[in-house]
Amino acid sequence: MNLSDLNHEIYLIITNEVDKKNASKLANLLLSEKLIPCVNFKNIESNFWWEGNINKSKEVQLMIKCKKENVNKVCNKIAEWHSYEIPEIIYFRVSANKTYHHWVNSI
């Protein structure tokens, strides 16, 4: 594989949920509406400021892949269905190999 095979853009959206149940619920909503082709889960520990205190929490991180045309829809659905009052929604453009790019855009 050479570098020219990796210039196919998709988007990666990251959000954290309180637990696996809520993460799965959110992922299934996005998948069932065909807004995304794939999501990965990872158990993480977060440290953060909330209501004047430093907090520590175990969470489930969702790494969501989608095509450019669906980024706004996906972010809006996350904001609407997320269990947190202020959900983390971080997204950025990434490069993928040609075949993966094609698959992401086929959904």
C-alpha positions as CSV (number, residue, x, y, z in Angstrom):
1,M,0.0,0.0,0.0
2,N,1.4,3.4,-0.8
3,L,0.4,6.9,0.5
4,S,-1.9,7.7,-2.4
5,D,-4.1,4.8,-1.3
6,L,-4.7,6.6,2.0
7,N,-6.1,9.9,0.8
8,H,-9.8,9.0,1.1
9,E,-11.5,11.1,3.7
10,I,-14.1,9.8,6.2
11,Y,-15.0,11.3,9.6
12,L,-14.4,9.9,13.1
13,I,-16.7,11.1,15.9
14,I,-15.9,10.4,19.5
15,T,-18.3,10.5,22.4
16,N,-18.3,8.9,25.8
17,E,-21.3,7.3,27.5
18,V,-22.0,6.5,31.2
19,D,-22.1,2.7,30.6
20,K,-22.2,0.0,27.9
21,K,-26.0,-0.1,28.0
22,N,-26.3,3.6,27.0
23,A,-23.4,3.3,24.5
24,S,-25.1,0.3,22.8
25,K,-28.4,2.1,22.7
26,L,-26.9,5.2,21.1
27,A,-24.9,3.0,18.6
28,N,-27.9,1.0,17.6
29,L,-29.9,4.1,17.0
30,L,-27.3,5.4,14.6
31,L,-26.8,2.1,12.9
32,S,-30.5,1.4,12.5
33,E,-31.0,4.8,10.8
34,K,-28.1,4.0,8.5
35,L,-26.2,7.1,9.6
36,I,-23.1,5.2,10.3
37,P,-21.5,1.9,9.1
38,C,-19.5,1.1,12.2
39,V,-18.8,2.0,15.9
40,N,-16.2,0.7,18.3
41,F,-16.5,0.6,22.1
42,K,-13.6,1.1,24.6
43,N,-13.8,1.1,28.4
44,I,-12.0,4.3,29.7
45,E,-11.6,6.3,32.9
46,S,-12.1,10.0,32.7
47,N,-11.1,12.8,35.1
48,F,-13.0,16.1,34.6
49,W,-14.4,19.2,36.1
50,W,-18.2,19.2,36.8
51,E,-20.1,21.6,39.0
52,G,-17.0,23.0,40.7
53,N,-15.4,19.7,41.5
54,I,-12.9,17.3,40.0
55,N,-14.7,14.0,39.2
56,K,-13.5,10.6,38.1
57,S,-15.7,8.2,36.2
58,K,-15.6,5.0,34.3
59,E,-17.1,5.4,30.9
60,V,-17.5,3.8,27.5
61,Q,-16.0,5.6,24.6
62,L,-17.7,5.3,21.2
63,M,-15.5,5.7,18.1
64,I,-18.0,6.3,15.3
65,K,-17.1,6.3,11.6
66,C,-19.2,8.0,9.0
67,K,-19.2,9.7,5.7
68,K,-19.0,13.5,5.4
69,E,-22.6,13.8,4.4
70,N,-23.8,12.4,7.7
71,V,-21.6,14.2,10.2
72,N,-24.2,16.8,11.1
73,K,-27.0,14.3,11.4
74,V,-24.9,12.0,13.6
75,C,-23.8,14.8,15.9
76,N,-27.4,16.0,16.2
77,K,-28.6,12.5,17.1
78,I,-25.9,12.1,19.7
79,A,-26.9,15.5,21.3
80,E,-30.5,14.5,21.2
81,W,-30.2,10.9,22.6
82,H,-27.1,11.1,24.8
83,S,-27.5,10.4,28.5
84,Y,-25.3,13.3,29.6
85,E,-26.5,16.9,30.0
86,I,-23.5,18.1,28.1
87,P,-22.2,15.3,25.9
88,E,-18.7,15.3,24.5
89,I,-19.0,15.3,20.7
90,I,-15.6,15.5,19.0
91,Y,-15.3,15.0,15.3
92,F,-12.5,15.2,12.8
93,R,-11.7,14.3,9.2
94,V,-9.4,11.3,8.8
95,S,-7.9,9.5,5.9
96,A,-8.7,5.8,5.2
97,N,-7.6,3.3,2.7
98,K,-9.5,3.1,-0.5
99,T,-11.5,0.0,0.2
100,Y,-12.5,1.1,3.7
101,H,-13.5,4.5,2.4
102,H,-15.7,2.9,-0.2
103,W,-17.4,0.7,2.4
104,V,-18.0,3.6,4.7
105,N,-19.6,5.6,1.9
106,S,-21.7,2.7,0.7
107,I,-23.9,2.7,3.9
